[in-house]
Every structure is written in structure tokens, then in C-alpha cells.
Amino acid sequence: MKIEKGELLISATDVAKHLACRYLTSLDLRAARGEIQRIYRHDPALAVLEERGLRHEAAYLSYLKDHGYDVLEDNSRLEDDARIHRTLGAMRSGIQVIPQAERF
């Protein structure tokens, strides 16, 4: 959960956390507003999960390419506006798979 350009943005994880604990949602909202600081906990298991997730995504995108799907190549080095225009352009061109599409 975060606030960008005055707009509250929530993720699927935020919804799942809310279902588990509504109080957690209020804490996340307060943190997004800058009213409190988030607690940082170093958990090496999170790095392992992140790496496994990235490997899974890469393998799945490779699988889709191997089966003939048009997959938009990653270019995360672009600025926010350029990524949005890139996503819109890919949608207009009819590309079949847009991983990590930008919101607009």
C-alpha cells in the first residue's frame, strides 16, 4: 500500500492482508500517509522467496515464448511515463503477453 500523486494504491497482497487482519490495514494506511514508520525486519527467507519468484516468472515467460506467444521484453530501466507509454503501445499493437504492465 502506498500513496502516489495523492492516490492510494493497493495490491493483491494488501487485500489478502486485510482479510487476515483489518487492524494491519489501518497500520499500513497510517504508514502510507507517513504517520508512523514501518517496522523493518531482516528475514533472509524473503530474499530466497523473491529469487524463486523471479526464476519462476522468467521460466514461465520463456515457456510462453517457446509456444509462440508474443511477449513484451522487459525494460525496467525506463522512466515511469515511458513505461506507461510502452505498455499502452504494446496493448495497441496486439502483443499477447505484457509482464509487469504499468498502471495508468
BALOBA-1460 file (C-alpha; in Angstrom, 3 decimals):
// residues 104
<rec num="1" residu="m" x="0.000" y="0.000" z="0.000"/>
<rec num="2" residu="k" x="1.315" y="3.398" z="-0.947"/>
<rec num="3" residu="i" x="0.197" y="6.847" z="-1.934"/>
<rec num="4" residu="e" x="1.428" y="8.231" z="-5.255"/>
<rec num="5" residu="k" x="0.381" y="11.580" z="-6.658"/>
<rec num="6" residu="g" x="-2.307" y="11.821" z="-3.966"/>
<rec num="7" residu="e" x="-3.859" y="8.474" z="-4.929"/>
<rec num="8" residu="l" x="-3.992" y="5.401" z="-2.687"/>
<rec num="9" residu="l" x="-2.627" y="2.339" z="-4.476"/>
<rec num="10" residu="i" x="-3.305" y="-1.123" z="-3.110"/>
<rec num="11" residu="s" x="-2.061" y="-4.503" z="-4.251"/>
<rec num="12" residu="a" x="-3.417" y="-8.022" z="-4.085"/>
<rec num="13" residu="t" x="-1.170" y="-8.539" z="-1.082"/>
<rec num="14" residu="d" x="-2.863" y="-5.618" z="0.674"/>
<rec num="15" residu="v" x="-6.262" y="-7.232" z="0.109"/>
<rec num="16" residu="a" x="-5.025" y="-10.583" z="1.447"/>
<rec num="17" residu="k" x="-3.515" y="-8.878" z="4.488"/>
<rec num="18" residu="h" x="-6.826" y="-7.075" z="5.086"/>
<rec num="19" residu="l" x="-8.732" y="-10.363" z="5.035"/>
<rec num="20" residu="a" x="-6.319" y="-11.747" z="7.616"/>
<rec num="21" residu="c" x="-6.271" y="-8.671" z="9.882"/>
<rec num="22" residu="r" x="-8.176" y="-5.417" z="9.440"/>
<rec num="23" residu="y" x="-6.006" y="-3.741" z="12.051"/>
<rec num="24" residu="l" x="-2.990" y="-4.397" z="9.832"/>
<rec num="25" residu="t" x="-4.733" y="-2.468" z="7.046"/>
<rec num="26" residu="s" x="-5.130" y="0.558" z="9.313"/>
<rec num="27" residu="l" x="-1.440" y="0.366" z="10.235"/>
<rec num="28" residu="d" x="-0.447" y="0.099" z="6.561"/>
<rec num="29" residu="l" x="-2.621" y="3.110" z="5.724"/>
<rec num="30" residu="r" x="-1.068" y="5.158" z="8.525"/>
<rec num="31" residu="a" x="2.395" y="4.186" z="7.281"/>
<rec num="32" residu="a" x="1.484" y="5.133" z="3.694"/>
<rec num="33" residu="r" x="0.356" y="8.544" z="4.964"/>
<rec num="34" residu="g" x="3.667" y="8.955" z="6.810"/>
<rec num="35" residu="e" x="2.005" y="8.992" z="10.227"/>
<rec num="36" residu="i" x="4.059" y="6.032" z="11.517"/>
<rec num="37" residu="q" x="7.157" y="4.181" z="10.375"/>
<rec num="38" residu="r" x="7.012" y="0.634" z="9.099"/>
<rec num="39" residu="i" x="8.875" y="-1.932" z="11.147"/>
<rec num="40" residu="y" x="11.851" y="-3.379" z="9.298"/>
<rec num="41" residu="r" x="12.745" y="-6.979" z="9.966"/>
<rec num="42" residu="h" x="15.661" y="-8.651" z="8.243"/>
<rec num="43" residu="d" x="14.439" y="-12.028" z="7.045"/>
<rec num="44" residu="p" x="16.815" y="-13.936" z="4.756"/>
<rec num="45" residu="a" x="13.939" y="-16.216" z="3.717"/>
<rec num="46" residu="l" x="12.319" y="-13.286" z="1.888"/>
<rec num="47" residu="a" x="15.337" y="-12.946" z="-0.392"/>
<rec num="48" residu="v" x="15.078" y="-16.641" z="-1.227"/>
<rec num="49" residu="l" x="11.353" y="-16.321" z="-1.990"/>
<rec num="50" residu="e" x="11.978" y="-13.274" z="-4.171"/>
<rec num="51" residu="e" x="14.674" y="-15.098" z="-6.134"/>
<rec num="52" residu="r" x="12.441" y="-18.145" z="-6.614"/>
<rec num="53" residu="g" x="9.616" y="-15.901" z="-7.809"/>
<rec num="54" residu="l" x="11.869" y="-14.163" z="-10.340"/>
<rec num="55" residu="r" x="13.146" y="-17.520" z="-11.634"/>
<rec num="56" residu="h" x="9.574" y="-18.821" z="-11.909"/>
<rec num="57" residu="e" x="8.453" y="-15.747" z="-13.841"/>
<rec num="58" residu="a" x="11.432" y="-15.993" z="-16.228"/>
<rec num="59" residu="a" x="10.763" y="-19.688" z="-16.817"/>
<rec num="60" residu="y" x="7.068" y="-19.080" z="-17.481"/>
<rec num="61" residu="l" x="7.774" y="-16.244" z="-19.918"/>
<rec num="62" residu="s" x="10.271" y="-18.496" z="-21.690"/>
<rec num="63" residu="y" x="7.619" y="-21.211" z="-21.870"/>
<rec num="64" residu="l" x="5.155" y="-18.767" z="-23.430"/>
<rec num="65" residu="k" x="7.738" y="-17.615" z="-25.996"/>
<rec num="66" residu="d" x="8.563" y="-21.234" z="-26.841"/>
<rec num="67" residu="h" x="4.869" y="-21.838" z="-27.505"/>
<rec num="68" residu="g" x="4.620" y="-18.958" z="-29.971"/>
<rec num="69" residu="y" x="3.251" y="-16.129" z="-27.842"/>
<rec num="70" residu="d" x="4.404" y="-12.550" z="-28.416"/>
<rec num="71" residu="v" x="5.955" y="-11.482" z="-25.100"/>
<rec num="72" residu="l" x="6.903" y="-7.873" z="-24.407"/>
<rec num="73" residu="e" x="10.562" y="-7.738" z="-23.411"/>
<rec num="74" residu="d" x="11.442" y="-6.236" z="-20.030"/>
<rec num="75" residu="n" x="12.877" y="-2.743" z="-19.986"/>
<rec num="76" residu="s" x="12.552" y="-1.673" z="-16.367"/>
<rec num="77" residu="r" x="15.230" y="0.989" z="-16.806"/>
<rec num="78" residu="l" x="12.701" y="3.324" z="-18.411"/>
<rec num="79" residu="e" x="11.177" y="6.239" z="-16.512"/>
<rec num="80" residu="d" x="7.577" y="5.935" z="-15.239"/>
<rec num="81" residu="d" x="5.934" y="7.822" z="-18.121"/>
<rec num="82" residu="a" x="7.957" y="5.930" z="-20.729"/>
<rec num="83" residu="r" x="6.931" y="2.590" z="-19.180"/>
<rec num="84" residu="i" x="3.271" y="3.622" z="-19.284"/>
<rec num="85" residu="h" x="3.542" y="4.614" z="-22.956"/>
<rec num="86" residu="r" x="5.379" y="1.368" z="-23.676"/>
<rec num="87" residu="t" x="2.569" y="-0.648" z="-22.063"/>
<rec num="88" residu="l" x="-0.111" y="1.282" z="-23.971"/>
<rec num="89" residu="g" x="1.802" y="0.855" z="-27.238"/>
<rec num="90" residu="a" x="2.116" y="-2.886" z="-26.651"/>
<rec num="91" residu="m" x="-1.620" y="-3.146" z="-25.972"/>
<rec num="92" residu="r" x="-2.438" y="-1.199" z="-29.133"/>
<rec num="93" residu="s" x="-0.098" y="-3.340" z="-31.223"/>
<rec num="94" residu="g" x="-1.819" y="-6.511" z="-30.038"/>
<rec num="95" residu="i" x="1.082" y="-8.051" z="-28.157"/>
<rec num="96" residu="q" x="-0.218" y="-11.132" z="-26.364"/>
<rec num="97" residu="v" x="1.751" y="-11.096" z="-23.098"/>
<rec num="98" residu="i" x="2.706" y="-7.973" z="-21.140"/>
<rec num="99" residu="p" x="4.565" y="-8.982" z="-17.994"/>
<rec num="100" residu="q" x="4.661" y="-6.397" z="-15.209"/>
<rec num="101" residu="a" x="2.384" y="-3.991" z="-17.087"/>
<rec num="102" residu="e" x="2.389" y="-0.431" z="-15.826"/>
<rec num="103" residu="r" x="-0.745" y="1.099" z="-14.380"/>
<rec num="104" residu="f" x="-2.027" y="4.391" z="-15.687"/>
